Each structure stands twice: as structure tokens, then as C-alpha cells.
Amino acid sequence: NLPFPNTVSYILIRKPSTVCVLLYIIFGSLSVVTVCGNLLVIISIIYFKQLHTPTNCLILSLAVADLLVGIVVFPLTVEFTLSSCLYYEDLICKVRNSFDVTLGTASNLNLCCISIDRYYAVCQPLTYGTKTNVHVVVMILASWSVSILVAISFEIAKLNLAKCEEKCLLEILLASTLGPFFSFYLPVIVMLCIYLKIFHVAQRQARSIQNTTSIKSGAGVSKMERKATKTLAIVVGVFLVCWTPFFLCITFEPFSNNPISLTVIEMLNWLALSNSMLNPFIYAFFYSWFRSAFKMIISGKIFQGDFANSMLN
């Protein structure tokens, strides 16, 4: 399961059946956790009216992409990881690759859009309410459109390059440069720049409030600032830890003379996919109103009456 599969030379290693069964259980569990976590986010945002906000619309779009990763990409990746599918390029492989590129890119771009939304909310609060609805719709449409275009472009490039016996310059450009750039490097650059700007503005606002309030209030502001810093560090840190090793590998591998083993590539690929499993915890479980919504859904309380207008703590 690789967004840009032609960029790596694989060494297939046959694994004992016991190991394969264990891996099926582990990967299957990851898929279940990913699906359940993102499904909770989707149901919460759709059902509870308190969560009908522009920011949560972006989180909903992200959860849909991550849910599809859990439903479609994870199971196909298990088959890819534990079989010789690498050598045959059959229909399952092509379907997997297309969904992988589309959904992986969509997930990353939605993360980027959430950071943009947070920028407007923190740095331009006076105009945020009047412009945010249009911005959210545009960002969601742009994220999914770019993701689909990247996947289509890559598949077209593969068809045009089918006659190439050696690696072509265009193949290297698309697979190792343009693809990773739009799928990973561009969202990362935007996210880092925006979160640094948000942190700078938050610090400035905190100092301003602290200078005009009592020492007790200042201590409260300092605590809030530390919490905001921790949240931003978790958001950016987990994303980078999950995706950076994989994309660095596929970017520089074509220029290396030594092939990378299947085991290393698959480990990095699963690490990247795990971001879809962690996103619900990062973007939802940190907020009390989502936790309250999850408790009501898991307990089945929402099926016992109309709680759509409930105030979530």
C-alpha cells in the first residue's frame, strides 16, 4: 500500500504463516480502531447541533477521509503487505493505489485546512464569523479536488510510462517530486508556518492580558498558554512523526543505488497510515464536548430520545 509505488525497488521476503496470522490480527485491529474512532466523530458532528460549526465541518471532512482509509485502504494494505501483489499489478493493486493516493492526500490537506481555519479564528477574530462559511466550503472542495487530481495524474503518468524499460525523467518527477509535494510537503510547510504564527499571536495576546489583569489572572493565562502550546505540539508532532519517514524514503530512494527492503517500506507505510487512526484522538478527544458526545453515543443514549439539542460539556 504505497501512494507512489513505482519509486521503490522491493525485496519480497516470505514470512512464516504464524507471523502472517499475527500481522492480520494486528492490522485488522488497527482498521477497527480507525473506523470506530472516525465514525464516532462523524456521528457526533452530524447529530449534535452544538457541533454544527465551520471548524467541525473541516474535522468532519477529515474524519470521512480517515474513515475511508480504515474501510478501504487498511484491508487492501494487509493483502498488499502479506502477499506477492507487488509483482502482478492486478486490479486490486490498482484500486488500492488509487484510493491510497486520494485518501492519504485528502487527509493531509484537510489537516492543513484545519490549521488555516484556526489561523483565521485566532489571528482575525473580527472577520472570522462573516467569512468562515465560504472559506470552509472552498477549502473542503479544494482538498478533495486536489486529492483526486493527484491520484488521476499519477495513474495517467503510469500508463504513459508503461513502455519505458528504464526509469524515465517524468516518472521520477511525478512520483518523487510533484506527488509527495502536494500530498505531504506543501501541507507540512503551510501547517508549520500557520501554527508558528498562531503561537506567536497567542503569546502576544496572553502577555497583553497578563499586563492588564491581576497576578491570579496572569497565572490562569499562563496555564492556558501552556495547554495551547501542548495541543499544537501534539497536532504537528504526531503528523510529522507518522508521515515524514515514509515520504523522505520515497523521495530520495530513486536516487539511491541500494534497494530498500519490503519490510522497511511497509513499516514506514503503516506508520504513515496510523495517522488516520490517531486523528480522532488528537482533534476530538482533547475537547470535552466531543468526549460527552462519544459517551452518549457509546452508551446508546441517543437512541432513547431526541438529544440533538443537548448542551455538551
Secondary structure by P-SEA (a helix, b strand, c coil): ccccccccccbbbbbcaaaaaaaaaaaaaaaaaaaaaaaaaaaaaacccccccaaaaaaaaaaaaaaaaaacaaaaaaaaacccccccccaaaaaaaaaaaaaaaaaaaaaaaaaaaaaaaccccccccccaaaaaaaaaaaaaaaaaaaaaaaaaaaaaacccccccaaaaaaaccaaaaaacaaaaaaaaaaaaaaaaaaaaaaaaaaaaccaaaaaaaaaaaaaaaaaaaaaaaaaaaacaaaaaaaaccccccccccaaaaaaaaaaaaccccccccccccccaaaaaaaaaaaacccccccccccccc
